[in-house]
Amino acid sequence: MAIRFTSILLWLFVINLGVAFGAGLYEARVMVPGWAGTSPQTWPNTGLMFWVYVTTVPLTLLTLANAVAAWRDATPRRHAWRGALAIALLERAVTFGYFIPRMVSLMAESSAGPEVNAALGQWMLLNHGRHVLTLSAWVAALRALSLSHVSCGREATAYGGKT
């Protein structure tokens, strides 16, 4: 039972990171560039329309749940899994520490002045780093997942099960 639950957690983590990475690239390439020079009052609130349901709550909870599972894991996948989690925790920290508060403050502006455009440009530039973190966490989590067949076989053997 524990083996299956940890595998499900890891699978959900991998899937959610992949969705977050793809959606983040889409938003960065298609959505946000169109906001430059327009009033923040006209920007769609993608945070409440999409991100809260994809990353703000689910990815954060999956990251924390996977951290507990990976901490207890003693299989060969643990190093890649813990690496993915360290990167994901860093990404979550910068998201909650900078990206969400900055976007909320930008959207509260009443007009698109040079300060808003400069701040949006900085947000977009720094967002590239966040994409790198998400991609890195995703690749490391995929590596951990690829080692799961080895891990599950060793766990099953250790508990007297079949491999």
C-alpha positions as CSV (number, residue, x, y, z in Angstrom):
1,M,0.0,0.0,0.0
2,A,2.8,2.5,0.9
3,I,4.6,1.7,-2.3
4,R,1.6,2.4,-4.4
5,F,0.8,5.7,-2.5
6,T,4.3,7.1,-2.9
7,S,4.3,6.2,-6.6
8,I,1.0,7.9,-7.0
9,L,2.3,11.0,-5.3
10,L,5.4,11.0,-7.5
11,W,3.3,10.6,-10.6
12,L,1.0,13.5,-9.6
13,F,4.1,15.6,-8.9
14,V,5.5,14.9,-12.3
15,I,2.3,15.5,-14.1
16,N,1.6,18.8,-12.3
17,L,5.1,20.1,-12.9
18,G,4.7,19.3,-16.6
19,V,1.4,21.2,-16.8
20,A,2.9,24.1,-14.8
21,F,5.9,24.3,-17.1
22,G,3.8,24.2,-20.3
23,A,1.2,26.6,-19.1
24,G,3.9,28.9,-17.8
25,L,5.6,29.0,-21.2
26,Y,2.2,29.7,-22.9
27,E,1.4,32.5,-20.5
28,A,4.9,34.0,-20.9
29,R,4.8,33.8,-24.8
30,V,1.2,34.5,-25.5
31,M,-0.6,36.2,-22.6
32,V,1.7,38.5,-20.7
33,P,3.4,40.2,-23.7
34,G,0.0,41.6,-24.8
35,W,-0.4,43.4,-21.5
36,A,2.5,45.8,-22.1
37,G,1.2,49.3,-22.7
38,T,-2.3,48.5,-21.5
39,S,-4.0,49.4,-18.3
40,P,-3.6,46.7,-15.6
41,Q,-7.4,47.0,-15.1
42,T,-7.8,45.3,-18.5
43,W,-5.5,42.3,-17.7
44,P,-7.2,39.0,-17.1
45,N,-6.6,37.7,-13.6
46,T,-5.0,34.5,-14.6
47,G,-3.9,33.9,-11.1
48,L,-7.5,33.4,-10.0
49,M,-8.8,32.1,-13.3
50,F,-6.1,29.4,-13.7
51,W,-3.0,29.3,-11.6
52,V,-4.7,28.9,-8.2
53,Y,-6.2,25.6,-9.5
54,V,-3.0,24.4,-11.2
55,T,0.0,25.4,-9.1
56,T,-0.8,27.8,-6.2
57,V,-2.7,25.1,-4.3
58,P,-2.1,21.7,-6.0
59,L,1.6,22.0,-6.8
60,T,2.3,23.5,-3.4
61,L,0.4,20.6,-1.6
62,L,2.0,18.0,-3.9
63,T,5.5,19.4,-3.2
64,L,4.9,19.2,0.5
65,A,3.4,15.7,0.4
66,N,6.2,14.5,-1.9
67,A,8.8,16.0,0.5
68,V,7.5,13.8,3.3
69,A,7.4,10.8,1.0
70,A,10.9,11.4,-0.4
71,W,12.4,12.0,3.0
72,R,11.2,8.6,4.1
73,D,12.3,6.9,0.8
74,A,15.4,4.7,1.0
75,T,15.5,3.6,-2.6
76,P,17.8,4.7,-5.4
77,R,15.2,7.3,-6.6
78,R,15.5,9.3,-3.4
79,H,18.4,11.5,-4.6
80,A,16.6,12.6,-7.8
81,W,13.3,12.9,-6.0
82,R,14.8,15.1,-3.2
83,G,16.6,17.2,-5.8
84,A,13.4,17.8,-7.6
85,L,11.7,18.8,-4.4
86,A,14.5,21.1,-3.4
87,I,14.2,22.9,-6.7
88,A,10.4,22.9,-6.5
89,L,10.5,24.3,-3.0
90,L,12.8,27.1,-4.2
91,E,10.4,27.8,-7.1
92,R,7.4,27.9,-4.7
93,A,9.3,30.2,-2.4
94,V,10.1,32.8,-5.2
95,T,6.6,32.4,-6.5
96,F,5.0,33.3,-3.1
97,G,7.7,35.7,-2.2
98,Y,7.9,37.8,-5.4
99,F,5.8,36.7,-8.4
100,I,2.4,36.6,-6.8
101,P,2.7,39.8,-4.6
102,R,4.3,41.7,-7.5
103,M,1.5,40.8,-10.0
104,V,-1.1,41.6,-7.4
105,S,0.4,45.1,-6.9
106,L,0.7,45.6,-10.6
107,M,-2.9,44.7,-11.2
108,A,-3.9,47.2,-8.6
109,E,-2.5,50.1,-10.6
110,S,-5.1,52.2,-12.4
111,S,-3.2,53.1,-15.5
112,A,-0.3,51.8,-17.6
113,G,2.5,54.3,-16.9
114,P,6.2,53.9,-17.5
115,E,6.6,52.5,-14.0
116,V,4.0,49.8,-14.6
117,N,5.6,48.8,-17.9
118,A,9.1,48.7,-16.4
119,A,7.8,46.6,-13.5
120,L,6.0,44.2,-15.9
121,G,9.1,43.9,-18.0
122,Q,11.2,43.0,-14.9
123,W,8.5,40.5,-13.9
124,M,8.6,38.9,-17.4
125,L,12.5,38.8,-17.3
126,L,12.6,37.2,-13.9
127,N,9.9,34.8,-14.9
128,H,12.4,33.1,-17.3
129,G,14.3,32.0,-14.2
130,R,11.2,30.6,-12.7
131,H,10.7,28.5,-15.9
132,V,14.2,27.2,-15.6
133,L,13.4,26.1,-12.0
134,T,10.2,24.4,-13.0
135,L,11.8,22.6,-15.9
136,S,14.7,21.5,-13.7
137,A,12.3,20.2,-11.0
138,W,10.3,18.4,-13.7
139,V,13.4,16.7,-15.2
140,A,14.6,15.6,-11.8
141,A,11.2,14.3,-10.9
142,L,11.0,12.4,-14.2
143,R,14.4,10.9,-13.4
144,A,13.1,9.8,-10.0
145,L,10.1,8.3,-11.7
146,S,12.3,6.5,-14.2
147,L,14.1,4.9,-11.2
148,S,10.8,3.8,-9.6
149,H,10.7,0.4,-11.3
150,V,14.1,-0.3,-9.7
151,S,12.9,1.2,-6.4
152,C,9.7,-0.7,-6.3
153,G,11.4,-4.0,-7.0
154,R,13.9,-3.5,-4.2
155,E,11.1,-2.4,-1.8
156,A,9.0,-5.4,-2.7
157,T,12.0,-7.7,-2.2
158,A,12.8,-6.1,1.2
159,Y,9.3,-6.7,2.4
160,G,9.2,-10.3,1.2
161,G,7.1,-9.6,-1.9
162,K,7.7,-10.6,-5.5
163,T,9.8,-8.5,-7.8
